[in-house]
Amino acid sequence: MAMRLGLLAALCHSASGFLSTNSVALRSTIFRASSLDVDILNQSNDTSEIFTPQTGMDNSLPDSMFLFPKHSNEAVSDILQETELLIRSMHKHTKNVDKKTMSRSTKMTGSEHDAIYANTYVDLGKVDTVGFDYDYTLVTYTEELLELIYDMALKRLVKDRHYPLEMLDSGLTFDPHFSIRGLAVDRETGWICHLSYTHKVAVAWDGREKVSTSQIYKEYRGKRALNPKERKSRLKPLNDLFSMSECCLIADTIQFFKDTGIEFCPSNVVTDILGAIGDTHKSGDFHRIVANNPEKYFNPTPHLKAVLSDLKGAGKRLIFASNSPYWYVDAGMKYVLGDDWLKMWDAVIVSAGKPAFYTDSRRPFRQVNKENSRVEKLIPGEVYTEGCLRELARLFDWSDATGEDRVPSANLDQGALSLASSNVLYIGDSLFADLVDAKREYGWITAAVTPELGFETDVQAAADYVLVERTIEFLLNALRLVQSELGPKQRTQEDLAVLDSIERLVSRWRDRETSLLGNPFGSVFRARYQPSLFAHSLRRYCDLYMNNIGSLRLYSPQHRFYPEQDFRLLAHEISLRSEKECWDLEDVLGSKNAS
């Protein structure tokens, strides 16, 4: 026993000292606490004491985060006692989180984590054409844009749909610390849901109140998920960055009705807000405000021009394809690239109507500000609107000489075969508007711009986050050690109570992990402890993903990307690979015989 406690003390001292000076180095990919768990049902839904300190108390973590159960079995009790000692020592100086101090940015100004990540093997040297989306890809926006969309949609709710006038004076405004990308709204309940890759509801919020686990199970018939037919009709994805204002307005409106005691139908609220947001986009009102105030609404893009010039210099054709109108993208591109921005592109397409742009086979191109005669050739420096991929393939004379390994979809007609077999890389931010059909139907190489990547990587490399991951890992290993000590016999009520208590601690530390990311849903890429549906789609439909377009400046136009070695390994394969390297609670405690 004394030997085990001495080893614990030494490791705690070493870990805390190392974290204080070099937190990034301590973080290791072999620690996978976020992906290891059972479906814990008995967690608390009150996370307030983890987010902010209580009045009149210091800013340390609540003692309840460290209270371990006792057990009459001495060996089990030793495991619990030593684990508690280790965790308390690790968090001796850990403080609570004030989410208002968290700063999430979608700026393209760079991060020390500006790497490009590969899901598949990609050889840029074989890419002859690179296409770009506009919104949140070539340009990114300040938070003021989401505030503007929120405010305009709120006014439309009151003016056009006769919502209470008091909503305009109640202080409702966009909250950057509430919503994230990749959520979904349940059209029937109005809940904002974070879905796992298996379409299970990991977290849900009804207005600004967290939905209890028992409520989630009750609503979704005890299995936390809907069947595919129900899912399609009930769940509306909120996948792009624009949808963050949509998500926040739904939650705030429902909470306003609950707080004021006004009866409401959640389904109608969702329908009305989706309509108000849609009308705001279609009206062009916010586009005009943004176009007239680029310095307020656009983030700087210091590396964009160099990236485009390098690709052009390497002989690659550049295509600009946006759903936005020309006058709007012209204002933004002049701001980030200069008045002669059109000269950099081999084809500029606006009002493209993606994703229909990929699937429509008969829509012709028209030249902007010209007669509506049929376009027979795409001229660099000119601007075209509408169109479809079939027409683009015909007009662009796309070569298929380098695409032997690409098999086009059986759904393609003959006119699009050359496009499907070309080596095209398309870069965008919206998985389903920009990338899914390009990958699924045409076999294009796809790259996603995910601004959250830089922020989350920064947070997850910090000492506090590393300590939380370690704590969860130690708790899970304690559960394994306790059960190993108890053996295969039937569990007593005392046994089950101990296991339940540790599982509740795991859940509370997961709440802490979420709070460090500055929002109530946690990581864009994780739904509680499992990969999120957004992460699953990112892996399935995107060959590459990056923090911002500027990340390309760090790579040669002929760079070859390789996926990680443990990509798509099964659990036992990952365990075998990490066993030799990963120190965990079993290493700390030592074997039972050693004591």
TILUM-746293 format. One record per residue (C-alpha): residue number from 0; z negated, y, x. Coordinates in pm, 1 decimal, always signed. Each point is the difference from the previous one (the first is absolute). Layout:
> NUM; Z; Y; X .
...
***
This chain:
> 0; +0.0; +0.0; +0.0 .
> 1; -94.4; +245.1; +276.7 .
> 2; +323.2; -74.5; +185.4 .
> 3; +207.3; +72.2; -312.0 .
> 4; -180.3; +328.9; -66.3 .
> 5; +46.4; +104.0; +362.2 .
> 6; +372.0; -67.7; -21.9 .
> 7; +13.8; +196.9; -325.3 .
> 8; -171.3; +297.7; +158.9 .
> 9; +232.2; -3.0; +298.5 .
> 10; +313.9; -18.9; -210.7 .
> 11; -121.3; +272.3; -237.8 .
> 12; -77.4; +232.7; +290.5 .
> 13; +336.1; -73.5; +162.1 .
> 14; +199.5; +39.5; -321.1 .
> 15; -162.2; +327.0; -107.7 .
> 16; +39.1; +153.0; +344.8 .
> 17; +361.2; -107.6; +28.7 .
> 18; +85.8; +133.4; -343.2 .
> 19; -139.2; +339.7; +84.0 .
> 20; +237.7; +38.8; +294.1 .
> 21; +306.7; -203.7; -83.9 .
> 22; +19.3; -96.3; -366.6 .
> 23; +372.5; -79.9; +8.0 .
> 24; -32.9; -257.0; +275.3 .
> 25; -265.3; -197.1; -187.0 .
> 26; +213.6; -36.4; -309.5 .
> 27; +196.1; -324.6; +14.0 .
> 28; +257.4; -158.4; -222.6 .
> 29; -191.1; -328.0; +14.2 .
> 30; -265.7; +148.6; -229.0 .
> 31; +133.4; -53.7; -348.4 .
> 32; -302.7; +69.9; -214.6 .
> 33; +208.5; +176.7; -262.8 .
> 34; +203.8; -313.1; -63.1 .
> 35; -284.0; -251.8; -13.7 .
> 36; -193.4; -45.7; -321.1 .
> 37; -56.7; -180.0; -323.1 .
> 38; +43.7; +180.3; -329.0 .
> 39; -345.4; +158.3; -23.0 .
> 40; -85.7; +83.7; -359.8 .
> 41; -351.0; +134.0; +22.1 .
> 42; +58.0; +318.7; +194.7 .
> 43; -155.6; +328.9; -99.3 .
> 44; +230.0; +263.3; -144.3 .
> 45; -214.8; +290.5; +118.5 .
> 46; +141.7; +131.1; +328.1 .
> 47; -146.1; +350.1; -22.1 .
> 48; -269.3; -59.0; +259.2 .
> 49; +264.7; -121.8; +244.3 .
> 50; +228.4; +300.8; -47.9 .
> 51; -253.9; +281.6; +21.3 .
> 52; -369.7; +29.0; +88.9 .
> 53; -258.4; +48.0; -272.5 .
> 54; -169.4; +336.6; -32.0 .
> 55; -313.6; +34.5; +210.8 .
> 56; +81.4; -298.9; +222.3 .
> 57; +147.9; -19.4; +345.8 .
> 58; +362.9; -98.2; +48.3 .
> 59; -59.7; -357.0; +116.6 .
> 60; +122.7; -302.7; -189.9 .
> 61; -230.0; -123.6; -280.6 .
> 62; -238.5; -274.2; +104.0 .
> 63; +130.4; -220.6; -280.5 .
> 64; +315.1; -50.4; +210.9 .
> 65; -214.0; -198.1; +247.0 .
> 66; -238.3; -194.9; -221.7 .
> 67; +51.9; -373.0; +49.0 .
> 68; -150.3; -272.3; -220.1 .
> 69; -258.4; -251.2; +120.5 .
> 70; +14.9; -378.8; -17.7 .
> 71; -264.1; -269.4; +23.3 .
> 72; +216.8; -197.3; +245.6 .
> 73; -106.5; +126.5; +345.0 .
> 74; +343.0; -46.4; +161.1 .
> 75; +171.3; +187.4; -283.3 .
> 76; -264.5; +272.1; +16.0 .
> 77; +61.5; +38.4; +375.6 .
> 78; +374.4; +46.9; -59.3 .
> 79; -66.8; +266.3; -262.2 .
> 80; -264.1; +179.0; +206.7 .
> 81; +210.3; +11.6; +315.9 .
> 82; +309.9; +114.3; -188.4 .
> 83; -200.8; +280.9; -160.4 .
> 84; -133.5; +103.6; +341.0 .
> 85; +349.4; +6.3; +147.9 .
> 86; +146.4; +207.6; -282.4 .
> 87; -290.8; +246.0; -2.3 .
> 88; +34.4; +47.8; +375.9 .
> 89; +373.6; +56.5; -26.0 .
> 90; -43.8; +267.6; -265.2 .
> 91; -303.7; +174.9; +142.6 .
> 92; +185.2; +332.0; +16.1 .
> 93; +256.2; -50.5; -278.3 .
> 94; +13.3; +277.6; -260.2 .
> 95; +115.6; +26.3; -359.3 .
> 96; +350.4; +117.3; -84.6 .
> 97; +87.5; +329.8; -163.9 .
> 98; +349.0; -62.1; -135.1 .
> 99; +64.6; +374.7; -20.5 .
> 100; +14.6; +7.5; +379.7 .
> 101; +273.1; -265.2; +9.0 .
> 102; +346.9; +133.7; +70.0 .
> 103; +303.8; -197.6; -105.8 .
> 104; +326.1; +140.3; +127.9 .
> 105; +365.7; -75.4; -63.8 .
> 106; +111.8; +229.5; +279.5 .
> 107; +273.8; -113.0; +235.0 .
> 108; -165.7; +170.1; +297.3 .
> 109; -86.0; -331.6; +154.7 .
> 110; -297.9; -224.0; +66.3 .
> 111; -118.2; -192.2; +299.6 .
> 112; +101.1; -303.3; -207.4 .
> 113; +367.0; +94.4; -31.4 .
> 114; +119.4; -356.0; +50.6 .
> 115; +270.0; -165.5; -209.3 .
> 116; -108.2; -336.7; -137.8 .
> 117; +236.6; -291.5; -55.3 .
> 118; -11.7; -262.7; -274.4 .
> 119; +319.0; -165.5; +127.3 .
> 120; +212.0; +2.6; +312.7 .
> 121; +216.1; +314.4; +10.1 .
> 122; +253.1; +94.5; +268.5 .
> 123; +79.1; +371.0; -34.2 .
> 124; +287.7; -49.2; +241.5 .
> 125; +189.9; -185.0; -273.7 .
> 126; -60.7; +272.4; -258.6 .
> 127; +309.1; +218.5; -43.4 .
> 128; -112.4; +207.0; -300.6 .
> 129; -338.2; +156.1; -82.8 .
> 130; -72.3; +135.0; -347.0 .
> 131; -289.1; +228.3; -92.9 .
> 132; -177.5; +95.7; -318.8 .
> 133; -115.2; +361.7; -30.7 .
> 134; -337.4; +37.5; -175.4 .
> 135; -293.3; -119.2; +211.7 .
> 136; +245.4; -135.9; +257.1 .
> 137; +203.7; +275.4; +164.2 .
> 138; -247.2; +251.4; -139.4 .
> 139; -362.4; -37.4; -100.5 .
> 140; -206.9; +226.1; -218.5 .
> 141; -337.7; +167.1; +15.3 .
> 142; -265.6; -84.4; -257.9 .
> 143; +91.8; +322.8; -176.6 .
> 144; +305.0; -175.8; -145.9 .
> 145; -210.0; -267.9; -171.7 .
> 146; -231.0; +274.7; -128.0 .
> 147; +304.1; +184.0; -137.8 .
> 148; +138.0; -308.3; -179.6 .
> 149; -345.3; -77.2; -142.5 .
> 150; -47.4; +355.6; -130.9 .
> 151; +348.2; +21.8; -151.8 .
> 152; -35.2; -337.0; -173.1 .
> 153; -345.2; +96.0; -132.6 .
> 154; +143.8; +316.8; -155.1 .
> 155; +278.8; -204.9; -158.2 .
> 156; -259.5; -232.2; -154.5 .
> 157; -170.1; +295.7; -165.7 .
> 158; +312.6; +195.1; -94.2 .
> 159; +246.8; -273.8; -96.0 .
> 160; -231.0; -283.3; -108.7 .
> 161; -281.1; +208.9; -150.9 .
> 162; -285.6; -127.0; +217.0 .
> 163; -324.0; +203.9; -19.6 .
> 164; +38.8; +352.8; +133.0 .
> 165; -342.5; -38.1; +163.1 .
> 166; +153.7; -232.8; +258.4 .
> 167; +156.5; +301.6; +172.7 .
> 168; -340.4; +162.2; +50.0 .
> 169; -199.1; -311.8; +86.5 .
> 170; +68.9; +4.7; +372.5 .
> 171; +243.9; -291.6; -0.4 .
> 172; +197.3; -3.4; +323.9 .
> 173; +164.1; -251.5; +230.4 .
> 174; -254.5; -188.3; +209.9 .
> 175; +145.3; -126.2; +331.1 .
> 176; -303.6; -225.4; +42.9 .
> 177; +58.3; -205.4; -314.5 .
> 178; +344.8; -154.7; -14.2 .
> 179; +201.2; -195.4; +252.9 .
> 180; +348.0; -143.0; -4.7 .
> 181; +72.1; -349.1; -131.3 .
> 182; -224.4; +3.5; -306.8 .
> 183; +92.3; -87.4; -358.9 .
> 184; -109.4; +132.7; -337.9 .
> 185; -73.0; -237.2; -287.1 .
> 186; +188.3; +149.4; -293.9 .
> 187; -245.3; -147.7; -253.8 .
> 188; -337.1; +85.9; +157.1 .
> 189; +98.1; +300.5; +212.5 .
> 190; -171.7; -163.3; +298.0 .
> 191; +124.4; +86.9; +347.5 .
> 192; +22.4; -334.2; +181.5 .
> 193; +34.4; -110.3; +359.0 .
> 194; +184.4; -332.7; +5.0 .
> 195; -15.3; -273.4; +260.0 .
> 196; +307.4; -186.4; +118.5 .
> 197; -70.2; -264.8; -265.3 .
> 198; +4.8; +275.1; -268.6 .
> 199; -376.1; -25.1; -53.5 .
> 200; -184.8; +319.5; -87.1 .
> 201; -227.1; +53.8; +298.9 .
> 202; -133.5; +341.7; -105.7 .
> 203; +43.7; +199.2; -321.2 .
> 204; -110.7; +346.0; -111.8 .
> 205; -29.5; +115.9; -360.4 .
> 206; +29.5; +374.0; +37.8 .
> 207; -234.3; +80.0; +288.7 .
> 208; -230.1; -293.3; -72.3 .
> 209; +34.5; -329.2; +180.4 .
> 210; +68.4; -299.0; -224.0 .
> 211; -251.7; -279.8; +48.4 .
> 212; +114.5; -340.5; +113.5 .
> 213; -115.6; -152.7; -327.7 .
> 214; +214.9; +247.5; -195.9 .
> 215; +303.8; -83.7; +213.0 .
> 216; -46.7; -371.1; -65.1 .
> 217; -50.1; +58.4; -370.3 .
> 218; +314.1; +215.2; -32.6 .
> 219; +218.6; -241.5; +193.4 .
> 220; -126.0; -320.2; -159.7 .
> 221; -231.2; -111.9; +277.6 .
> 222; +259.5; -14.2; +273.4 .
> 223; +26.3; +363.0; +111.4 .
> 224; +377.5; +1.6; -44.0 .
> 225; +274.0; +1.8; -263.9 .
> 226; +283.9; -245.4; -36.9 .
> 227; +340.6; +129.1; +118.2 .
> 228; +118.9; +97.5; -349.2 .
> 229; -315.2; +197.8; -80.0 .
> 230; -2.3; +151.4; +347.4 .
> 231; +349.0; +137.7; -46.7 .
> 232; -83.7; +161.4; -332.9 .
> 233; -350.9; +126.6; +78.0 .
> 234; -9.2; +103.4; +365.1 .
> 235; +193.5; +307.7; +112.4 .
> 236; +28.5; +10.6; +382.8 .
> 237; -94.3; +323.3; +174.1 .
> 238; +176.4; -75.5; +325.7 .
> 239; +124.3; +323.0; +152.9 .
> 240; -192.5; +293.0; +140.8 .
> 241; +98.9; +224.8; -292.8 .
> 242; -187.3; -238.0; -232.5 .
> 243; -336.2; +94.1; +150.9 .
> 244; -10.3; +308.3; -223.7 .
> 245; +98.6; -216.8; -297.8 .
> 246; -284.6; -241.1; +71.8 .
> 247; -255.1; +278.6; +35.4 .
> 248; +105.8; +174.8; -321.8 .
> 249; -31.8; -322.3; -202.3 .
> 250; -351.7; -61.8; +129.1 .
> 251; -108.9; +361.7; -49.1 .
> 252; +136.5; +23.3; -353.6 .
> 253; -175.2; -318.8; -108.9 .
> 254; -323.9; +117.3; +161.2 .
> 255; +31.3; +338.3; -176.4 .
> 256; +25.8; -173.2; -337.6 .
> 257; -297.1; -225.6; +79.7 .
> 258; -216.9; +288.2; +118.5 .
> 259; +79.3; +217.7; -301.9 .
> 260; -31.0; -280.5; -254.9 .
> 261; +358.3; +40.2; -121.9 .
> 262; +145.0; -320.7; -142.0 .
> 263; +320.2; -108.3; +167.1 .
> 264; +244.5; -286.9; +34.4 .
> 265; +36.4; -97.9; +369.9 .
> 266; +353.5; -126.4; -57.3 .
> 267; +109.1; +332.8; -147.8 .
> 268; -163.0; +192.4; +284.9 .
> 269; +189.7; -203.8; +258.8 .
> 270; +329.6; +41.4; -187.8 .
> 271; -50.9; +375.6; -38.9 .
> 272; -87.9; +56.0; +364.6 .
> 273; +287.3; -211.5; +128.4 .
> 274; +226.1; +207.1; -224.9 .
> 275; -149.6; +330.1; +118.4 .
> 276; +42.2; -98.2; +364.9 .
> 277; +357.2; -113.5; -69.0 .
> 278; +81.3; +327.1; -176.0 .
> 279; -146.2; +192.9; +293.2 .
> 280; +235.0; -178.1; +240.0 .
> 281; +304.9; +25.8; -226.2 .
> 282; -46.9; +369.6; -75.3 .
> 283; +47.4; +95.5; +363.9 .
> 284; -279.1; +257.6; -35.5 .
> 285; -208.5; -123.6; +289.6 .
> 286; +315.7; -52.2; +209.2 .
> 287; +80.8; +369.2; -32.4 .
> 288; -351.6; +103.6; +99.4 .
> 289; +7.2; -229.2; +305.4 .
> 290; +349.4; +112.8; +103.7 .
> 291; -112.7; +362.8; -10.4 .
> 292; -320.6; -67.4; +198.4 .
> 293; +90.4; -257.9; +267.4 .
> 294; -270.1; +110.7; +244.5 .
> 295; -267.5; -73.7; -262.6 .
> 296; +121.7; -337.9; -119.6 .
> 297; +172.8; -164.1; +300.5 .
> 298; -177.5; -147.2; +300.8 .
> 299; +143.6; +67.4; +348.4 .
> 300; +242.2; -261.9; +137.3 .
> 301; +3.7; +63.2; +375.2 .
> 302; +177.5; -322.6; +99.1 .
> 303; +256.3; -38.6; -280.2 .
> 304; +289.6; +178.7; +167.3 .
> 305; -43.4; -193.0; +325.0 .
> 306; -12.4; -333.5; -185.9 .
> 307; +322.3; +71.2; -191.2 .
> 308; +173.7; +126.7; +314.8 .
> 309; -97.7; -313.6; +195.1 .
> 310; +135.3; -229.3; -272.0 .
> 311; +319.2; +203.2; -26.1 .
> 312; +38.5; -0.9; +377.4 .
> 313; -28.6; -379.3; -1.6 .
> 314; +309.9; -18.6; -222.1 .
> 315; -176.2; -72.6; -326.5 .
> 316; +125.0; +148.9; -325.8 .
> 317; -257.6; +194.2; -199.9 .
> 318; -14.1; +0.7; -380.6 .
> 319; -216.0; +231.9; -210.0 .
> 320; -73.6; -140.7; -347.7 .
> 321; -239.4; +174.6; -238.2 .
> 322; -70.9; +4.4; -371.4 .
> 323; -72.8; +372.3; +18.9 .
> 324; +261.6; +269.4; -79.9 .
> 325; +192.1; +169.6; +280.8 .
> 326; -149.7; +348.2; -34.5 .
> 327; -347.7; -152.3; +41.4 .
> 328; +68.8; -218.4; +304.0 .
> 329; +203.5; +279.3; +157.2 .
> 330; -305.7; +229.2; -6.1 .
> 331; -221.8; -266.1; +155.2 .
> 332; +247.5; -113.5; +266.2 .
> 333; +73.4; +355.5; +104.9 .
> 334; -372.9; +49.6; +44.2 .
> 335; -51.8; -310.5; +217.4 .
> 336; +337.2; -22.1; +182.9 .
> 337; +169.7; +340.0; -27.9 .
> 338; +298.5; +142.9; -185.4 .
> 339; +249.7; -238.0; +161.8 .
> 340; -179.8; -317.5; -109.8 .
> 341; +309.2; -142.5; -174.0 .
> 342; +181.5; -40.9; +333.3 .
> 343; -229.2; -286.0; +102.9 .
> 344; +106.5; -231.5; -284.0 .
> 345; +300.1; -223.7; -57.0 .
> 346; -69.7; -2.8; -373.7 .
> 347; -234.3; +206.1; -218.1 .
> 348; -71.2; -133.6; -349.6 .
> 349; -223.9; +182.8; -247.9 .
> 350; -107.2; -79.1; -357.6 .
> 351; +68.5; -361.4; +95.9 .
> 352; -201.6; -150.2; -284.7 .
> 353; -166.3; -275.6; +203.2 .
> 354; -69.0; -281.2; -69.3 .
> 355; +303.0; -4.6; -238.6 .
> 356; +204.1; +121.5; +297.1 .
> 357; -32.8; -351.0; +144.0 .
> 358; +80.1; -193.8; -316.3 .
> 359; +262.3; +211.8; -179.5 .
> 360; +353.2; -104.2; +96.5 .
> 361; +219.0; +256.3; -178.6 .
> 362; -152.4; +343.6; +50.4 .
> 363; +230.6; +219.1; +214.1 .
> 364; -100.7; +270.9; +245.5 .
> 365; +57.5; +367.7; -72.7 .
> 366; +7.0; +272.4; +259.4 .
> 367; -261.9; +269.4; -51.4 .
> 368; +142.8; +340.3; -98.4 .
> 369; +350.0; -145.0; -24.9 .
> 370; +222.4; -113.7; -284.6 .
> 371; -103.2; -327.1; -158.2 .
> 372; +298.3; -186.7; +138.6 .
> 373; -48.3; -348.6; +138.2 .
> 374; -119.0; -3.8; +362.0 .
> 375; +221.8; -211.6; +224.4 .
> 376; -166.0; +68.9; +335.1 .
> 377; -346.2; +100.7; +117.8 .
> 378; +28.8; +296.5; +234.8 .
> 379; -285.3; +78.6; +241.3 .
> 380; -160.1; +334.2; -78.9 .
> 381; +84.2; -20.0; -371.9 .
> 382; -248.7; -85.4; -274.7 .
> 383; +52.4; -263.8; -267.3 .
> 384; -190.3; -84.2; -314.6 .
> 385; -62.0; -314.8; -207.8 .
> 386; +224.9; -289.8; +107.4 .
> 387; -109.7; -356.3; +75.1 .
> 388; -8.3; -241.3; +291.1 .
> 389; +323.6; -167.5; -97.9 .
> 390; +179.8; +334.0; +24.6 .
> 391; -179.6; +82.0; +322.9 .
> 392; +124.8; -324.6; +153.5 .
> 393; +355.9; +73.7; -111.8 .
> 394; +3.1; +357.2; +127.2 .
> 395; -188.7; -59.3; +321.2 .
> 396; +217.9; -285.6; +125.6 .
> 397; -310.3; -191.6; +99.9 .
> 398; +64.0; -260.5; +265.8 .
> 399; -148.2; -344.7; -37.1 .
> 400; +75.7; -117.0; +350.2 .
> 401; -362.4; -1.7; +118.2 .
> 402; -165.8; -146.1; -306.2 .
> 403; +73.7; -369.1; +25.4 .
> 404; -359.2; -100.8; -54.6 .
> 405; -35.9; +196.7; -324.6 .
> 406; +68.7; -190.5; -321.1 .
> 407; +76.9; +228.5; -296.7 .
> 408; -141.7; -59.3; -343.9 .
> 409; +207.1; -213.5; -234.0 .
> 410; -17.7; +289.1; -248.2 .
> 411; +217.4; +228.1; +214.6 .
> 412; +357.9; +69.5; -93.1 .
> 413; +276.8; -5.0; +257.3 .
> 414; -3.7; +375.9; +48.2 .
> 415; -352.3; -3.4; +138.3 .
> 416; +25.9; -298.7; +233.2 .
> 417; +70.2; +210.6; +308.1 .
> 418; -305.4; +211.9; -72.7 .
> 419; -222.1; -304.2; -34.7 .
> 420; +113.5; -139.1; +332.7 .
> 421; -35.9; +322.4; +198.8 .
> 422; -291.2; +71.6; +228.6 .
> 423; -157.3; +280.7; -196.6 .
> 424; -355.2; +126.1; +44.1 .
> 425; -136.4; +195.8; -296.6 .
> 426; -322.8; +197.6; +30.0 .
> 427; -198.2; +122.1; -301.1 .
> 428; -349.2; +39.0; -139.6 .
> 429; +33.1; -152.4; -348.0 .
> 430; +11.0; -378.9; +14.9 .
> 431; +159.2; -53.3; -339.4 .
> 432; +221.5; +308.2; -27.9 .
> 433; +129.1; -7.0; +358.5 .
> 434; -43.0; -336.3; +165.7 .
> 435; -32.7; -305.1; -224.9 .
> 436; +357.8; -13.6; -130.8 .
> 437; +140.9; +97.3; +339.5 .
> 438; -176.8; -302.2; +148.8 .
> 439; +28.6; -245.7; -287.6 .
> 440; +359.2; +62.9; -107.3 .
> 441; +168.9; +114.9; +319.4 .
> 442; -205.8; -144.6; +283.1 .
> 443; -48.3; +339.6; +162.3 .
> 444; -264.2; +49.4; +264.7 .
> 445; -269.1; +209.0; -167.2 .
> 446; -272.6; +218.8; +144.4 .
> 447; -282.7; +157.6; -198.8 .
> 448; -163.7; +331.0; +80.7 .
> 449; -370.0; -46.2; -73.7 .
> 450; -193.3; +317.5; +89.1 .
> 451; -326.5; -172.1; -90.8 .
> 452; +44.5; -222.1; +305.1 .
> 453; -100.8; +266.3; +251.0 .
> 454; -307.6; +112.5; -192.8 .
> 455; -124.4; -350.5; -74.0 .
> 456; +54.6; -116.8; +357.3 .
> 457; -199.9; +295.9; +126.5 .
> 458; -286.7; -77.4; -240.0 .
> 459; +1.7; -372.2; +72.9 .
> 460; -13.7; +60.9; +375.1 .
> 461; -315.3; +213.5; -32.0 .
> 462; -341.2; -140.4; +86.9 .
> 463; -140.1; +12.9; -355.2 .
> 464; +285.6; -204.6; -143.7 .
> 465; -13.2; -255.4; +283.1 .
> 466; -372.5; -44.8; -59.5 .
> 467; +55.7; -58.0; -371.8 .
> 468; +264.5; -263.7; +70.4 .
> 469; -234.7; -169.3; +245.7 .
> 470; -282.1; +11.8; -253.9 .
> 471; +214.4; -166.3; -266.9 .
> 472; +106.3; -261.9; +252.1 .
> 473; -363.2; -71.6; +91.9 .
> 474; -99.5; -25.8; -365.9 .
> 475; +279.3; -246.2; -70.9 .
> 476; -94.5; -205.0; +302.5 .
> 477; -361.1; +5.2; -116.4 .
> 478; +117.9; -146.8; -330.2 .
> 479; +179.6; -275.1; +189.9 .
> 480; -302.0; -71.8; +223.4 .
> 481; -241.7; -7.7; -293.0 .
> 482; +218.1; -246.1; -191.2 .
> 483; +45.8; -210.2; +310.7 .
> 484; -377.7; -12.3; +42.5 .
> 485; -51.2; -90.5; -366.6 .
> 486; +251.7; -282.1; +30.5 .
> 487; +195.2; -176.6; -275.6 .
> 488; -295.1; -48.6; -234.1 .
> 489; -15.1; +161.6; -342.9 .
> 490; -111.5; +363.2; +18.2 .
> 491; -337.6; +105.5; -135.1 .
> 492; -58.9; +321.2; -190.6 .
> 493; -147.8; +148.2; +318.3 .
> 494; +314.2; -95.8; +194.7 .
> 495; +230.0; +159.1; -255.4 .
> 496; -211.6; +314.4; -17.3 .
> 497; +26.1; +44.2; +377.9 .
> 498; +376.6; -47.7; -3.4 .
> 499; +37.3; +243.3; -291.7 .
> 500; -209.9; +257.9; +180.8 .
> 501; +211.4; -13.1; +318.0 .
> 502; +319.4; +16.1; -204.6 .
> 503; -130.6; +317.2; -162.0 .
> 504; -56.2; +141.7; +346.2 .
> 505; +358.0; -86.9; +94.0 .
> 506; +121.1; +187.7; -306.0 .
> 507; -213.1; +304.9; +80.9 .
> 508; +132.7; +13.3; +353.6 .
> 509; +352.6; -22.9; -141.2 .
> 510; -87.3; +306.8; -206.4 .
> 511; -104.5; +165.1; +323.9 .
> 512; +334.6; -101.5; +154.4 .
> 513; +178.8; +159.5; -295.1 .
> 514; -204.3; +319.7; +26.0 .
> 515; +100.6; +47.1; +363.5 .
> 516; +362.0; +28.5; -117.8 .
> 517; -95.2; +294.7; -219.9 .
> 518; +105.8; -126.9; -343.3 .
> 519; -134.9; -242.5; -264.0 .
> 520; +280.8; -256.2; +41.8 .
> 521; -10.7; -51.2; +376.6 .
> 522; +298.4; -88.5; +213.2 .
> 523; +354.0; +29.2; -129.5 .
> 524; +62.4; -333.0; +170.7 .
> 525; -310.1; -185.2; -122.4 .
> 526; -116.5; -62.9; -355.9 .
> 527; -366.6; -53.4; +75.2 .
> 528; +23.0; -288.0; +250.2 .
> 529; +350.1; -134.1; -70.1 .
> 530; +339.7; +148.2; +88.0 .
> 531; +99.5; +245.4; -271.5 .
> 532; +311.2; -37.7; -210.6 .
> 533; +138.5; +301.4; +186.8 .
> 534; -59.6; -174.9; +335.1 .
> 535; +157.9; -319.3; -133.2 .
> 536; +311.2; +192.1; -109.8 .
> 537; +8.4; +183.1; +333.1 .
> 538; +1.7; -330.8; +182.9 .
> 539; +252.7; -158.7; -234.5 .
> 540; +258.7; +276.1; -22.3 .
> 541; -38.9; +202.4; +320.1 .
> 542; +102.3; -109.3; +345.7 .
> 543; -176.0; +295.5; +162.7 .
> 544; -260.6; +255.3; -102.8 .
> 545; -129.9; +310.9; +171.5 .
> 546; -226.7; +300.5; -39.5 .
> 547; +288.2; +248.6; -1.8 .
> 548; +360.0; +46.7; +107.3 .
> 549; -122.0; +156.3; +323.9 .
> 550; -119.2; -345.4; +109.2 .
> 551; +363.8; -85.9; +80.2 .
> 552; -7.1; +243.0; +292.5 .
> 553; -211.0; -252.6; +192.8 .
> 554; +265.9; -272.7; -17.8 .
> 555; +346.3; -43.1; +145.2 .
> 556; +290.8; -10.5; -251.0 .
> 557; +50.2; -352.0; +139.8 .
> 558; -364.0; -105.8; -27.6 .
> 559; -78.3; -352.5; -118.3 .
> 560; -299.7; -44.4; -227.8 .
> 561; -192.6; -326.1; -17.0 .
> 562; -254.5; -93.4; -270.6 .
> 563; -354.8; -93.3; +97.5 .
> 564; -45.6; -360.2; +110.6 .
> 565; -245.5; -89.8; -276.2 .
> 566; +221.5; +148.5; -271.8 .
> 567; -14.7; -220.1; -311.8 .
> 568; -219.7; -262.6; +161.3 .
> 569; -218.8; -211.2; -225.0 .
> 570; -376.1; +49.7; +10.1 .
> 571; -65.2; -306.5; +217.1 .
> 572; +264.3; +111.9; +249.4 .
> 573; -157.6; +344.0; +32.8 .
> 574; -341.3; -160.9; +47.2 .
> 575; +130.1; -223.8; +277.2 .
> 576; +156.7; +297.8; +178.0 .
> 577; -311.9; +218.1; -19.2 .
> 578; -265.5; -264.3; +63.2 .
> 579; +20.8; +35.6; +376.4 .
> 580; -35.4; +377.6; -2.9 .
> 581; -212.6; +105.2; -297.8 .
> 582; -373.8; +42.8; +52.4 .
> 583; -180.6; -22.6; -330.9 .
> 584; -342.1; -63.6; -144.1 .
> 585; +0.7; -362.5; +107.9 .
> 586; +47.6; +111.1; +359.7 .
> 587; -279.7; +253.6; -38.0 .
> 588; -249.3; -237.5; -156.4 .
> 589; +91.2; -294.3; +217.6 .
> 590; -32.3; -357.8; -105.9 .
> 591; -306.0; -125.4; -181.8 .
> 592; -84.4; -228.1; +292.1 .
> 593; -2.9; +288.4; +248.1 .
> 594; -295.7; +157.7; -176.9 .
***
